[in-house]
Amino acid sequence: MFHPFVIPFCIGTVALFGIIGIKFTRWIKSLDRKQITIFRQHFLKGMFIPAIKEMLLEGLFHRKVTRFSRRLGFMHRSIALGWFLLIVVGFIEATVNLKGKLHAPWYAIFYRFFEHDQFTASSRVFADIMDALLIYVLIGIGLAVAKSLYAGIMGLRKTSKLKLFDAVLRYSLWLIFPLRLFSESLTACLYKNGGFLTQYLGDLFNPMFASVMELPAWTAYSIALGLFFALMPFSRYMHIFTELLLIFFRKYGVKESEQATGYTKMELSACSRCGICIENCPMDKVLGVDTIQPVYYLRDVRNRVAKRITADNCLMCNQCQSDCPVGIDISSLRKFGRNKQELDTHDNYQYLDKIHSFNAIGRVVYFGGCMSHLTPGIVESMKKIFDAVGQKYWMMDEYRSICCGRPLLQQGFINQAAELRRKNTRLIIESHSKTLVTSCPICYQSFKNEYHLPVRVMHHTEYIAMLMQLGKLKVKPSDLKVAYHDPCELGRGCGIYEEPRRVLRELVQLVPAEREGKDSMCCGYNLGNTCLSLESQMRLRDASWQNLTINHPDQVATACPMCKKAFQHASHNSVKDIAEIVAEHLIQ
Amino acid sequence: MKSFGFSIAKPRSLEIDGESLERLHRLEEKEPSFKRCFNCGGCTATCSAGQFTDFNIRRVHNLYRWGRYQELGEELRKCMLCGKCTLVCPRGVNLRHLIVSMRELLNEL
């Protein structure tokens, strides 16, 4: 059971798996020590089954894409799951026919060409199943073609622009399944071995035409497959395999380190260039900047042509990361691109050694954050709240503000940020306090994820929610209509969506914004972007404001001094921090 | 007598044309909003680093204009990039980007 036309397919398959093997080995070898240690630790915990489950859910069923858009999910699923089932069912069909004997891979792939005498009941059923699966895949391909012509069909604003090589490969992928249908129909015309679809189509052909065209058609099918397989590892379609590897390592606790490693290369290759990151990006949606989105930034990094501006001109609002169906750690990848090693100096902040810690045993350490110094209302309200519940506190940056270091880290000054973290850590540890409350989500994320503090770190919304739950805070509700703005750093950054809403529901009438929660729109003043002009920031702010006030609230609440400052001049509506609203509703 | 921190600057000579002018243009190209500054000093008043040291963003501007890069390089290292200056600036000068750009340009020296 061999025919020379299968050679292109065989060459392609061997090349595919050979190259994947080489690439995977290289990436795994260049993981750093920290990542390998974590992998080993998790290895003993039996993460294997959950990892495989996740790989199946994402690789075949495309769960996260479906969550983003059902139509898009259907398209991806029909191609991935359909093709996978075609291979599996084809393999079973061939094995059943040979009664369990071993067979060559091309035998199952080109089964109908090799097996003509198919008149048993079971082979009829198999033929029909295979046809049904082929229709399933073809529907997916049809949708993909439609999407490339008009993204709106899939409910998208834009689709990503591909480079020529990827585009060529996409056409060869689209060609594979119609060719399969065509060749199987021709064989069905000659030997009557088709399923409901291929037989129907086969009967339409002239047998003379079929006998001439059969071999060329199968050869074309084999060449299309072989070409696609051989070129796949160098194209976007490599993501099909890399994504599985990435999910596996992620399930074993591996994360991005401070420097780029083999894991970074996996993430770069796991990007499918689907363009979902463009969809909600405020830089594109509001400002029309369509060159900096992760799909293009990662492409440039991959091709080693990334410009500094592509890495820099991003708000770091994390919208793309929250939408990304592959779950790529885009912020970390962008931080690698922003690394300013040549400017990053040591011992810059020796002047901070002058500050002495305060013995705050039994007190809460309150860290307002730099921005809260510009919104004194938040600090005043927090002090009122502490006093109302009789909690003693030490405000760490009452007179002079020390930065948490996150703004520096976001701009790629790794050493300088680490120095600030060391200074603050010393102050906090020497205070002997057990709880740190901060008003600024930027500081909060830094304290929580970048510091390794032996104290409990809370954002003030969490702290107030806790006080309310314990019944310590006596408040009087009012019927004010309030919309809540989720700050990027607090919501998508730290996953705090519920606490602020719980606090607000106790006090006022919460009205929804158009997009909120994990889809909330950045206020535009995010510290992540240094290149934006004030005018662009204001346009972003206005878009975000419009999104917030769609239901005409009396007041807008936020939980970030930066967002408050941004919205303050957007309109006559008052903008308040949650702490201020709570302080106003306190029963004295 | 109470000291208010004022003093008379020592006599000095400045090389204000040639290289420093070209560098000024390059900075203005990188961050055009630099030109809008009207020296109100809001940035300096709010500066986090300025509360601990004599770091003074207005002075930073002048040092750059004067071409006193050596001194400027040392000054800029004190900045924590917290962004308060940018937020208070009444003319919308992007001071964070300005400081990073200055450091980049000085690094080329």
HADDOCK unambig.tbl for C-alpha pairs under 7 A between the chains (distance, minus, plus):
assign (segid A and resid 343 and name CA) (segid B and resid 103 and name CA) 6.94 0.50 0.50
assign (segid A and resid 348 and name CA) (segid B and resid 77 and name CA) 5.57 0.50 0.50
assign (segid A and resid 348 and name CA) (segid B and resid 78 and name CA) 5.80 0.50 0.50
assign (segid A and resid 349 and name CA) (segid B and resid 78 and name CA) 6.16 0.50 0.50
assign (segid A and resid 351 and name CA) (segid B and resid 52 and name CA) 6.61 0.50 0.50
assign (segid A and resid 351 and name CA) (segid B and resid 53 and name CA) 6.98 0.50 0.50
assign (segid A and resid 370 and name CA) (segid B and resid 82 and name CA) 6.78 0.50 0.50
assign (segid A and resid 370 and name CA) (segid B and resid 84 and name CA) 6.93 0.50 0.50
assign (segid A and resid 371 and name CA) (segid B and resid 84 and name CA) 6.43 0.50 0.50
assign (segid A and resid 400 and name CA) (segid B and resid 48 and name CA) 6.77 0.50 0.50
assign (segid A and resid 400 and name CA) (segid B and resid 51 and name CA) 6.10 0.50 0.50
assign (segid A and resid 401 and name CA) (segid B and resid 48 and name CA) 5.62 0.50 0.50
assign (segid A and resid 402 and name CA) (segid B and resid 48 and name CA) 6.65 0.50 0.50
assign (segid A and resid 403 and name CA) (segid B and resid 80 and name CA) 6.41 0.50 0.50
assign (segid A and resid 403 and name CA) (segid B and resid 82 and name CA) 6.04 0.50 0.50
assign (segid A and resid 407 and name CA) (segid B and resid 81 and name CA) 6.19 0.50 0.50
assign (segid A and resid 407 and name CA) (segid B and resid 82 and name CA) 5.97 0.50 0.50
assign (segid A and resid 408 and name CA) (segid B and resid 80 and name CA) 6.90 0.50 0.50
assign (segid A and resid 408 and name CA) (segid B and resid 81 and name CA) 6.03 0.50 0.50
assign (segid A and resid 530 and name CA) (segid B and resid 96 and name CA) 6.33 0.50 0.50
assign (segid A and resid 530 and name CA) (segid B and resid 97 and name CA) 5.14 0.50 0.50
assign (segid A and resid 531 and name CA) (segid B and resid 97 and name CA) 6.16 0.50 0.50
assign (segid A and resid 533 and name CA) (segid B and resid 94 and name CA) 6.65 0.50 0.50
assign (segid A and resid 534 and name CA) (segid B and resid 92 and name CA) 5.53 0.50 0.50
